[in-house]
Amino acid sequence: MRNESFVSAPLEMSARRSSESALYAAACSALLVACHPSPSARADVPAESQWTTPAPCDTSAAPSQRLGAVSVARDSLLRDVQVRRAAWRARGISDYRIRIATRCFCPFSPPTILEVRGAVPVALRDSMGRSAGPPREPYAFTIEGLFDLIERAAQNDELVEVSYSCLGYPASVGVDPKGLDNWYWVTADHLTTPH
């Protein structure tokens, strides 16, 4: 008799813990939804349905360049940036939202959503749609700003690694200012434009 009660007690406790865990998870989910409405539910943020991705494209073969301070490579990179910038400008996209993230050997900073109107940054938001402060670098690189970053780094003979999106804008820019393995990265993705 004692052995049976000894075995059933842990089973009852396990079932009770499982039930309590499920109740706790449900309460946390409800609290999260109540405290953090989706961006489209906020009055000061345009609904996501008003924005669209320009065109589907295959990103599996996005070209990448990693160039150092060799003058031939630098000149090649500068020519490439000029051509790609002209192609981007030819698309005529001056109103867009884009997710920008920076990485380095510094404290973590989460990605932000930059809204650009008439090629000017107008809003910087976190992933929940809340204001993330004034739109300024390094958290608010416009696409033109990313092209500028590449050109500045190349002109200063810094190590640069670049990859482009299939839409032609810099999707990832890595810069090592002194060539001492002190890289920082800016990535840009999830570009959307208003309808």
C-alpha positions in Angstrom: 0.0 0.0 0.0 2.8 2.4 0.9 4.5 1.9 -2.4 1.4 2.8 -4.4 0.8 6.1 -2.6 4.5 6.9 -2.9 4.3 6.5 -6.7 1.0 8.3 -7.1 2.1 11.4 -5.2 4.8 12.4 -7.7 2.3 11.8 -10.6 -0.3 14.1 -8.9 2.3 16.7 -8.3 3.5 16.5 -11.9 -0.1 16.9 -13.2 -0.7 19.9 -10.9 2.6 21.5 -12.1 1.7 21.0 -15.7 -1.7 22.5 -15.1 -0.2 25.5 -13.3 2.4 26.0 -16.1 -0.4 26.1 -18.7 -2.4 28.6 -16.6 0.8 30.7 -16.1 1.6 30.6 -19.9 -2.0 31.7 -20.8 -1.9 34.6 -18.3 1.5 35.7 -19.6 0.2 35.6 -23.2 -2.9 37.6 -22.3 -0.8 40.2 -20.4 1.6 40.5 -23.3 -1.2 41.1 -25.8 -2.9 43.6 -23.5 0.3 45.6 -22.7 1.8 45.5 -26.2 -0.7 45.9 -29.0 0.4 45.1 -32.5 1.8 48.1 -34.4 -1.3 48.2 -36.7 -3.6 48.6 -33.6 -1.9 51.9 -32.6 -3.5 55.1 -33.8 -0.1 56.9 -34.4 1.3 54.1 -36.6 -0.1 53.5 -40.1 -1.5 50.0 -40.5 0.9 47.4 -42.0 -1.7 46.7 -44.8 -0.8 50.2 -46.1 2.7 49.0 -46.9 3.9 46.4 -49.4 7.2 44.7 -50.5 8.1 46.3 -53.9 8.6 43.0 -55.8 9.5 39.5 -54.9 13.0 38.6 -55.7 15.5 35.8 -55.3 17.9 36.6 -52.5 19.9 33.3 -52.7 22.5 34.8 -55.1 23.0 38.2 -53.6 26.6 39.3 -54.6 29.0 40.1 -51.8 32.3 41.9 -51.8 35.1 42.0 -49.2 37.7 44.5 -50.0 40.7 45.9 -48.1 42.8 48.9 -48.5 44.3 47.9 -51.8 43.8 50.9 -54.1 42.6 48.8 -57.1 40.1 47.1 -54.9 39.1 50.4 -53.4 38.6 52.0 -56.9 36.6 49.0 -58.0 34.4 49.2 -54.9 33.8 52.9 -55.4 32.8 52.4 -59.0 30.5 49.5 -58.0 28.8 51.7 -55.4 28.3 54.5 -57.9 26.6 52.1 -60.4 24.5 50.5 -57.7 23.4 53.9 -56.2 22.4 55.1 -59.7 20.4 51.9 -60.2 18.7 52.3 -56.8 17.8 56.0 -57.6 16.4 54.9 -60.9 13.8 52.7 -59.0 12.4 56.0 -57.7 11.7 54.7 -54.2 11.9 57.6 -51.8 9.1 56.6 -49.4 9.8 53.3 -47.6 10.2 51.5 -44.3 13.2 49.3 -43.7 14.5 47.4 -40.7 18.0 48.5 -39.7 20.2 46.6 -37.2 23.8 47.5 -36.0 26.2 45.0 -34.6 29.7 45.5 -33.1 31.6 44.7 -30.0 29.4 47.1 -28.1 26.2 46.4 -26.1 23.4 44.8 -28.0 21.0 47.1 -29.8 17.8 45.6 -31.2 16.7 46.2 -34.8 14.6 49.3 -35.5 12.1 50.2 -38.3 13.1 53.4 -40.1 10.4 55.2 -42.0 11.6 57.4 -44.8 9.4 60.0 -46.7 10.8 61.9 -49.6 14.3 60.3 -48.9 14.2 61.9 -45.4 14.0 59.8 -42.2 10.8 60.8 -40.4 10.3 58.0 -37.7 12.2 55.4 -36.0 10.2 52.6 -34.2 10.9 49.4 -32.3 9.5 46.1 -33.5 6.3 46.8 -31.5 5.7 50.1 -33.3 6.7 52.3 -30.4 8.9 55.4 -31.0 12.6 54.5 -30.7 13.8 58.1 -30.5 14.8 60.5 -33.2 15.8 59.0 -36.5 19.5 59.4 -36.5 22.6 57.3 -37.3 23.7 54.7 -36.5 20.1 53.4 -36.0 18.6 55.3 -38.9 20.7 54.7 -41.9 18.7 55.5 -45.0 19.6 53.6 -48.1 21.4 56.6 -49.4 23.2 56.7 -46.0 24.3 53.1 -46.4 25.8 54.0 -49.8 27.5 57.0 -48.2 28.9 54.7 -45.4 30.5 52.4 -48.0 32.0 55.3 -49.9 33.4 56.9 -46.8 35.0 53.7 -45.6 36.5 52.9 -49.0 37.9 56.5 -49.3 39.5 56.2 -45.8 41.1 52.9 -46.9 39.2 50.9 -44.3 38.3 47.3 -44.7 34.8 46.9 -46.1 32.5 44.0 -46.7 29.2 44.6 -48.6 26.3 42.5 -49.8 23.4 43.8 -51.7 19.7 42.9 -51.7 18.1 41.8 -55.0 16.5 45.2 -55.1 19.9 46.8 -55.3 20.4 48.5 -51.9 23.1 47.5 -49.5 21.7 44.7 -47.3 24.8 44.3 -45.2 27.8 46.7 -44.7 30.7 45.7 -42.5 33.5 48.1 -41.8 36.8 47.6 -39.9 38.0 51.2 -39.4 41.6 50.5 -38.5 42.0 47.0 -40.0 42.5 45.7 -36.4 39.5 43.3 -36.3 37.3 46.0 -34.9 34.3 45.4 -37.2 30.9 46.9 -37.0 28.0 45.9 -39.2 24.8 47.6 -40.4 22.2 45.4 -41.9 19.1 46.5 -43.8 16.2 44.3 -44.8 12.4 44.0 -44.9 12.0 47.0 -47.2 8.3 48.0 -47.7 6.8 50.9 -49.7 3.4 52.5 -49.2 0.6 51.5 -51.6 
